[in-house]
Amino acid sequence: MSQKNETLSLFLAAVITIGLIFGGLWFFMGRWAQLNKPVANQSENNNPKDAISVPKPIETGKTSNTISKCDVPNLPEGTFNYGGSTTWAPIRKDVDSVLQSQCSQFILRYTQPPSGESGSGTGIRMLIDNQLAFSQSSRSVKAEENAEAKQKGFSFKEIPVAIDGIAIAVNLNLNIPGLTVAQLKDIYTGKITNWQQVGGPNLPITVYSRSKEAGGTVEFFVENILNKENFGANVSYINTTTEAVRKVAASPGGIYYASAPEVVPQCMIKSLPLGRTSGQFVPPYQEPFVPPSECPTKRNQLNTQAFRSGDYAITRNLFVIVKQNSQTDQQAGEAYANWLLTPQGQELIQKAGFVKIK
């Protein structure tokens, strides 16, 4: 009897053990399934690899469409040499680069003159000598340049694409409300030599300019401000606007002129209001004037409204100079100029620091 009880106890123990094993397996399998299900969902929805890789093709596609879309009519394929005015440097950097990214088949190669300094005049000279396809100029073509071109069998077409102003830089500490164009002329021809003669302090005027050979800005200044008179013996010549700005900043009586985008935002100097008559001065910057203490966090901005309306006394157009020769060079220059006149081109020109012409 005791043997039977022992056998029964062993049998029950085995059954219970097997039941516990199967029960434990069932519990852990169920628990594993519950835990595994959220992990699978997390892998499907929130995997960092998927989160990054899904937007990338969309983003790349958008960028590709924006950059590679070339909607410039009559744009030829090939490499085209161009150059000229130093005033155009911000446009070459910030505007032309966009055209290059959109129209990779149209390659622009900036070309320095074989001798002398870059400038509007040398750019037109290089056009006449067939060294450029088209050029960029801060002044109009001269009659003698047109005559020389006609001797070579073509004429020039100038296409205005932007508005620029000439700004007058003076030392930050100079206390003067402004200058008339006539006074500016007298300063640069040597008739006025002290700031006291124009309502300022008793302080000699230190006059700076680039040389006549430097480019279109100087030529424009001589033609339109000096009325073709020569610079006075008091003028000191420098090579670049960067050098001139430093000299004016260090000279209490210093004065210099240059393209407005090169002068107005500067922190080291200030630009003077100009007027056609005394007492009616218009600043080349948007008022209120940003003092040096706030620069460079904030900078003075161009007075675009006064430039466009002509209220500011010294403004000019920037031109693309195109050969009229019925060849690919003419096609390239006209297509380039027409792109600059599109809404996109004009917005980019404004961002580069100039004023839209349309």
ABEGO torsion letter per residue (X at the ends): XAAAAAAAAAAAAAAAAAAAAAAAAAAAAAAAAAAAAAAAAAAAAABAAAAAAAAAAAAAAAAAAAAABBABBGBBBEBBBBEEBAAAAAAAAAAAAAAAAABAABBBBBBBBABEBBEAAAAAAAAAAGABABBBBABBBBAAAAAAAAAAGBBBBBBBABBBBBBBBBBAABBBAEBBAAAAAAAAAGABABAAAAGBBBBBBBBBBBBAAAEAAAAAAAAAAAGGBBBBAABBBBABAAAAAAAAAABAABBBBBBAAAAAABAABBBBBBBABBGBBBBABBOBBBBAAAOAABBBBBBAAAAAAGABABBBBBBBBBBBAGBAAAAAAAAAAAAAABAAAAAAAAAAGBBBAX
